[in-house]
């Protein structure tokens, strides 16, 4: 039996952030199974991929540019080299919802499905998960992704996610020490490629879909309200008064 291939009728769904040997989540660092078809893609170093069951188990070392298709339900494990950088691309049925229980606007390029966490955004780990989900979606959105790609190496996703998570820990958990002016911090992006009302619509839709599709409770509600207010204030400053308003303030 040859190498497995992703069924041709499936479409790309979400992809993980770029992992290395130190940032690989515990759930992926041990043997595990996926519930959907996936493909691991290596961008630096090498990764050993091992099937632990199945009719034709594989044990192969993947180098830069190579990939391995992950069959749903088959237990496997990965062993990255110390210099490895890789991500996993998941696939879905064409008519599968991108975020379970949430109906996204048809013009929004979604990437999921994400699983609801069954809790509130009430600790640092949950906030990091929320921000990671949000920027996985933002990074695959045709309208928003260019703001993170003005040149080679322009965005360090891990550093950016960490910084944004620090902000939301400050907002939701009252964590000390956050001193960045969030709105002014975005001015260089606006100066390079001016924001439009559509940019604010898209960003806020992705934010709300991320939170509502993953968390429920007072902190989640507070995050939604703060994001709406922040987007409104940023639009007021960069676009001018009255040019854009969120739908619930129109």
N, C-alpha and C positions, 0 to 999 in steps of 0.2 A: 504494500500500500504506500502511495506517495505522500508528499507533504499535503496537509489539509489546506483547503482554500475557503475563503469567505463566500457564502452563497451569493450569487450575482445579483439577486433582487434586493438585497439589503442596502441601506444607505448609511452614511457616516453619521454617528451621533456625537457624543461628547468625547473629548480626549483629556487625559490627565495632565497636570503640570509636568514639566521636565524634572525627572527624578535623578538623583545620584545615589551613591552608596550611603550617604549620611542622611538623606531626606526621604528615602524609601519608607512609606508608612509600614507600621508593624503588621498590618493585615496582609500586605503584599510581600513582606520579608520572610514569611513562613509559608508553608504549603497551603494552597487555597484553590477555590474554583470560581469561575465566573458563571453568571446566569445567561449571558448573551455572547455572541461571537465578538472576538476582539483581536487586535494585532499589536504586538509589542515592536517598537521601532527604535533602533539604536542610532544615536547621533554622535557619540564619542565613546572611546574605550571599548569595552566588550561586556556582554552579558551571557551567562550560561543559562539556558532554558532547559528544564527537565520535566517531562511528563511522568507522573507517578502512577498512572493507570492508563487504560485504554487498549485497543487492539494492536496499535503500533506505537508504543511509547517512544518519545524522542529525548535525546540528550545531546544538545548541540551548543557550540559556542558561537554567538552572533557578534560580528564585527561591525564597524561603522558602515551605515547604509543598508544593513541587513535587517530582516524582520522575521518574526515567528507568529503564525496564526494560532490563536488560542481557542480551542473548541469548548463550547459551553458544557459545564458539568464534569469536565475532566480535571482531576486534581493535579496541580503542577506547582513548581517553585522556580524562582529566578535568583541568580547569584551574580550581582554586578561586580565588575572590577572596581578598584579604588578610583579610577578616573572615568568611570562610565557616566553617560548622560543619556537617558532614554525616556520614552513616554508610551502610554498605551492608548490606542484608538479603539473605541467601542462602536458597535454597529447596531442598528435597529430595523424593525419592519417599517416600511414607508408610511404606514398609517398609525404607527404607535405614537402615543402622546409623548412630548418631550419632557414634560414635568407632570407626573401623575397627579390628577386632581386639579390641575391648573390649566385653563384654556388661554394660551398666549395669542396675542394679535397675529394674524396671518402674515403680516409684513415683517415680523421679528424673526431673525434667524436664530432659532433656539438650538441648544445642544444638551441633551439629557439622555435618558431620564434620570433624574435625581430621586433618591429615596427620602421620604419625610423622616426626620429624626425622632419624632414623637416627643419633643420636649421644647423648652424655651431657649432663646439665645442668652443663656445665663452663666456661661463660663468661657474662659479663653479658648479652649479647644473648639467649642461650638462656633465661636466667632471666626476663628481661623478657617474652619470648614466652610462657613458661609461666604467669606471673602474669596476663598479658593474657587468655590462653585461659580461665584459671580464672574470672576475674571477668566475662568475657562470659557464661559459663554462670551464675554466681551472680546476675548482674544480670537474668537472665531466669527465675529460679527463683521459683515462687510463695511458697515458705516463707522463703527467704533475702533476696529482693529488698527486702521492706519494711524491713529493718534499715538500708538505705542510702537511705531515702526518707521520713524523718520530717518533712520540710518542704521548701519550695521551695529549690533550690540546696543541699540538705543535703550531697550528696556531689559532690566534684570527682573524677571517675573517673581522670583523668590523674594528678592528684596522689596519689590513693590507690594506684594501680598502681605509681607510682614509689616510694612509701614502702614498700610490701610487697616490691617487687623489691629494694630496699636491704636489707631484713631477710634475704632469702634469699641475697643476695650475701655478707652477713656470716656466715650459717650455713654455706653451701656453699663459698665462696671465701675465707673468713676476711678479708673486706674490713673495714677499720677504720672506726671512727667511729659505729657504730650504738648508740645509748644509750637507746632507748625500751623501757620495760617492756611487752612485747607483751600480756600478760594484763591488766594494769591498764588498758591503753589501750582495752580493750573494755568496761570497767565501765559507762561511760555508756550504751552500747547495752543492756546487761542491765538497767540501772536504768529505762530508758525502756520496754523491752518484754522482759520476762524470758526468758532462754534456756530451752529445753526439751531433753530428751534427743533429740528428733527433729531439732532444729536441729544438734546436734553430729553426728548420723548423716549428715545430708544434706551438711553442709559437708565432712566427711571423705571421703564417697563421691565428691563432685565433685573434691576435691583429688587423690585417688588415680586417678580416671579420667583427669584431665588429665595427670598425670605419666606414668602407664602407657601412655596413648595417644599420647604424644609423644616420650618419651625412654627410653633404656636405658643402665644403667651404674651404677657405685658412687655417683655424686652423686645420680642419680635415686632409688636405693634409700635413700640418706641423707635425702633430702627427704621421702619417704614416712614413714620412721621418725620424723623430727623432727615432722612434722605430726600424727602419731598421738599422740606424747608431749605436744605442745602442747595438743591438743584435750582430752586426758585431764586435764592439769594445770588447764586453764581450767574444765572441768566440776567438778573437785574444789573449786575455789575458789568458783565461783558457784552450783553446785547442791548441794554438800555431798558428803561422802565416800560413795562407793558408789552414788550415784544413777545415774550413767552411766559405762560403760566401753566403749572400742572393742572390736569383736568379737574381736580377737586377744588381748585382755587379760581377757576375760570369765571 
